[in-house]
Amino acid sequence: MRVVDSFVEGLSSKLTPVVGWTNLQAMAQVLNLVPSMQHHLRDRHPSGAGFEFKAGLQFMTRDGGNAVHVLFDHGKMKVGIGDLLIGQWMTL
């Protein structure tokens, strides 16, 4: 059973970033392409002032070996695999 458990654990740790990226990419497609959802990233406040959601998020596995990042800027959501580089979110 130890061999099977270690195999499943190893496979799970390898698939986690891919599954995370796939789910975040699906969310990005909905937010970027569906008109009724776009107001979550860029809209007008009832007072008339415009607002735009700007953020950079990074998700890492427990061992820190794999990462997936998300960037929100200019009313769009972008997803990438790997570390969120300082230059990517510092310019937001």
Helices and strands as residue ranges (DSSP letters): H 2-33, G 38-40, E 42-44, E 50-52, E 55-60, E 67-73, E 76-81, H 86-90
